[in-house]
Amino acid sequence: MTYPIRPIDESEWPAFAGVLQEAFNWTPHPTQTERFKSETEFDRTLAAFDGDVIAGVTSIFSFTMTVPGAQLPVAGVTSVSVLPSHRRRGVLTSLMRRQLADIRERGESVAALYASEATIYRRYGYGRAASELSFHIRRHGSAFVRNAPQDPALRIRVAKPADVSDEMQQLFASVVSRRPGRYERRPQTWTGLLADEEFDQRGAGSLRAVLAEDDGGVRGYALFRVKSAWDDNGVPDGELRLFELEAADPAAYALLWRSVLDRDLVSRVEAGTRPVDDPLIALLADPRQLRARWGDELWVRLVEADVALAARAYSAAVDVVIEVEDDMCPWNARRWRLTADLTGAECKPVEDEPDMTLPITALGSAYMGDGLLMESLEAGLLREHSPGTVRSLATAMSWSPKPWAGLTF
Ligand SMILES: CC(C)(COP(=O)(O)OP(=O)(O)OC[C@H]1O[C@@H](n2cnc3c(N)ncnc32)[C@H](O)[C@@H]1OP(=O)(O)O)[C@@H](O)C(=O)NCCC(=O)NCCS
């Protein structure tokens, strides 16, 4: 059975949102759905219809996202949901196929998403492209190394987040290009972030902000909540839940971390998502005190492989012929010669013998610079025809800092 697919208009929003609520077992607060609606780009929604019933949906946020050495228009895929009554009948597969064609037509060469389950998206050509750490650290194990940067000109300002929204937005905009995976935020995203409604607080009170600044202006900020507690002996046992910490320079970064780690009456700081190469790890005198859990973060799909590969920067010179396998986007499935050095890159169709045969997922995984090509080679998942060529491609595609988006979309 086929299900006709088209974008929805605003009048169909309740039915669209209803599919999300069923699929995610989500009972949103009315303000959450209103906010979500205000962020929705209706011309980029897709719904699959079974008669009058919307059986499955997805949509896209149009992002400018940082990739190694560049910022690109990237399709941020979201709201992927199929009604429980219509699962495992190919609804998602047909939505994904249509969506990839639409993305290509729009001229975006890369799509990215957060996956609710890591098993879903490989079949559509997405590769695991970024990782995250969530960790907690006890206040008393959090001393920094002796040479941690300090700047006497810096001071901490305590503020209500809503009052310093503009300053935080400006600071964020100034650092967004530094790390692959970061994306420019729209004003609605900030509104949602700072809305601070009770259902977001989960017993940890209102959102709080500290800014690091000097006479020249703001150099960083941290956003967090604090759940107050005392143990049975009356010892303070509060938990600080860090939401975001951004800084323009190392001294501001170190000061902000000290500000959250040293907060009175707090015994532990919990960070839900941080990059795997968070500089905090280098700052801690005893990095073992960081109790961390690893997780996959962004998944990336090269929609136009040659355009995407030519658009990013490379860490080393490379000249390889890649045979790409791609069932969903057959225009990618051919041999490409990728030639890159530190000044630029080119990716041209060729008929030459390939140095390697790669599924499109492997290129998506490597695209943001996470170095996952060697992992796949060593796992026996890639076919290398000319020895050493995967290593040279992996070296050229790896990037520092490591990719991390930092805010789920
Ligand atoms: C994930 C979801 C959208 C899949 O929709 P669907 O219409 O059932 O998917 P399809 O029928 O097109 O399935 C395509 C393939 O993916 C597999 N698949 C789909 N969802 C899967 C899941 N959650 N886990 C493992 N495999 C899954 C199917 O078995 C099928 O495999 P096959 O091609 O080998 O036969 C749907 O289960 C859902 O709404 N889940 C809850 C919300 C959610 O997690 N959304 C994703 C947000 S990132």
The ligand as an SDF file (V2000), in Angstrom:
LIG
                    3D

 48 50  0  0  0  0  0  0  0  0999 V2000
   10.9670    4.7660   14.0100 C   0  0  0  0  0  0  0  0  0  0  0  0
    9.6380    4.8080   13.2720 C   0  0  0  0  0  0  0  0  0  0  0  0
    9.4400    6.1910   12.6990 C   0  0  0  0  0  0  0  0  0  0  0  0
    9.6920    3.7730   12.1420 C   0  0  0  0  0  0  0  0  0  0  0  0
    8.5620    3.9080   11.2970 O   0  0  0  0  0  0  0  0  0  0  0  0
    8.0210    2.7080   10.3700 P   0  0  0  0  0  0  0  0  0  0  0  0
    7.0750    3.3120    9.4090 O   0  0  0  0  0  0  0  0  0  0  0  0
    7.5700    1.6030   11.2230 O   0  0  0  0  0  0  0  0  0  0  0  0
    9.3390    2.2740    9.6060 O   0  0  0  0  0  0  0  0  0  0  0  0
    9.3640    1.4100    8.2820 P   0  0  0  0  0  0  0  0  0  0  0  0
    8.1750    0.4940    8.2250 O   0  0  0  0  0  0  0  0  0  0  0  0
    9.5910    2.2870    7.0980 O   0  0  0  0  0  0  0  0  0  0  0  0
   10.6380    0.5430    8.5940 O   0  0  0  0  0  0  0  0  0  0  0  0
   11.7940    0.5630    7.8320 C   0  0  0  0  0  0  0  0  0  0  0  0
   12.7780   -0.4150    8.3920 C   0  0  0  0  0  0  0  0  0  0  0  0
   13.2860    0.0770    9.6280 O   0  0  0  0  0  0  0  0  0  0  0  0
   13.0870   -0.8860   10.6520 C   0  0  0  0  0  0  0  0  0  0  0  0
   12.7830   -0.1410   11.8520 N   0  0  0  0  0  0  0  0  0  0  0  0
   11.9260    0.8820   11.9290 C   0  0  0  0  0  0  0  0  0  0  0  0
   11.9180    1.3540   13.1980 N   0  0  0  0  0  0  0  0  0  0  0  0
   12.7890    0.6350   13.8860 C   0  0  0  0  0  0  0  0  0  0  0  0
   13.1910    0.6460   15.2350 C   0  0  0  0  0  0  0  0  0  0  0  0
   12.6800    1.5310   16.0880 N   0  0  0  0  0  0  0  0  0  0  0  0
   14.1290   -0.2440   15.6200 N   0  0  0  0  0  0  0  0  0  0  0  0
   14.6390   -1.1260   14.7290 C   0  0  0  0  0  0  0  0  0  0  0  0
   14.2650   -1.1840   13.4280 N   0  0  0  0  0  0  0  0  0  0  0  0
   13.3440   -0.3170   13.0260 C   0  0  0  0  0  0  0  0  0  0  0  0
   11.9480   -1.7410   10.1620 C   0  0  0  0  0  0  0  0  0  0  0  0
   11.9570   -3.0030   10.7570 O   0  0  0  0  0  0  0  0  0  0  0  0
   12.2280   -1.8070    8.6820 C   0  0  0  0  0  0  0  0  0  0  0  0
   13.2910   -2.7140    8.4430 O   0  0  0  0  0  0  0  0  0  0  0  0
   13.4680   -3.4310    7.0420 P   0  0  0  0  0  0  0  0  0  0  0  0
   13.6380   -2.3380    6.0220 O   0  0  0  0  0  0  0  0  0  0  0  0
   14.6730   -4.2490    7.2480 O   0  0  0  0  0  0  0  0  0  0  0  0
   12.1900   -4.1840    6.8460 O   0  0  0  0  0  0  0  0  0  0  0  0
    8.4450    4.4510   14.1960 C   0  0  0  0  0  0  0  0  0  0  0  0
    8.6820    3.1840   14.7520 O   0  0  0  0  0  0  0  0  0  0  0  0
    8.2220    5.4580   15.3040 C   0  0  0  0  0  0  0  0  0  0  0  0
    7.4510    6.3940   15.1310 O   0  0  0  0  0  0  0  0  0  0  0  0
    8.8770    5.2400   16.4610 N   0  0  0  0  0  0  0  0  0  0  0  0
    8.6970    6.1110   17.6290 C   0  0  0  0  0  0  0  0  0  0  0  0
    9.2060    7.5280   17.4270 C   0  0  0  0  0  0  0  0  0  0  0  0
   10.6490    7.5480   17.0630 C   0  0  0  0  0  0  0  0  0  0  0  0
   11.4890    6.9280   17.7190 O   0  0  0  0  0  0  0  0  0  0  0  0
   10.9760    8.2770   15.9740 N   0  0  0  0  0  0  0  0  0  0  0  0
   12.3320    8.4720   15.5230 C   0  0  0  0  0  0  0  0  0  0  0  0
   12.7680    9.8030   16.0150 C   0  0  0  0  0  0  0  0  0  0  0  0
   14.4700   10.1270   15.7240 S   0  0  0  0  0  0  0  0  0  0  0  0
  1  2  1  0
  2  3  1  0
  2  4  1  0
  2 36  1  0
  4  5  1  0
  5  6  1  0
  6  7  2  0
  6  8  1  0
  6  9  1  0
  9 10  1  0
 10 11  2  0
 10 12  1  0
 10 13  1  0
 13 14  1  0
 14 15  1  0
 15 16  1  0
 15 30  1  0
 16 17  1  0
 17 18  1  0
 17 28  1  0
 18 19  1  0
 18 27  1  0
 19 20  2  0
 20 21  1  0
 21 22  1  0
 21 27  2  0
 22 23  1  0
 22 24  2  0
 24 25  1  0
 25 26  2  0
 26 27  1  0
 28 29  1  0
 28 30  1  0
 30 31  1  0
 31 32  1  0
 32 33  2  0
 32 34  1  0
 32 35  1  0
 36 37  1  0
 36 38  1  0
 38 39  2  0
 38 40  1  0
 40 41  1  0
 41 42  1  0
 42 43  1  0
 43 44  2  0
 43 45  1  0
 45 46  1  0
 46 47  1  0
 47 48  1  0
M  END
$$$$
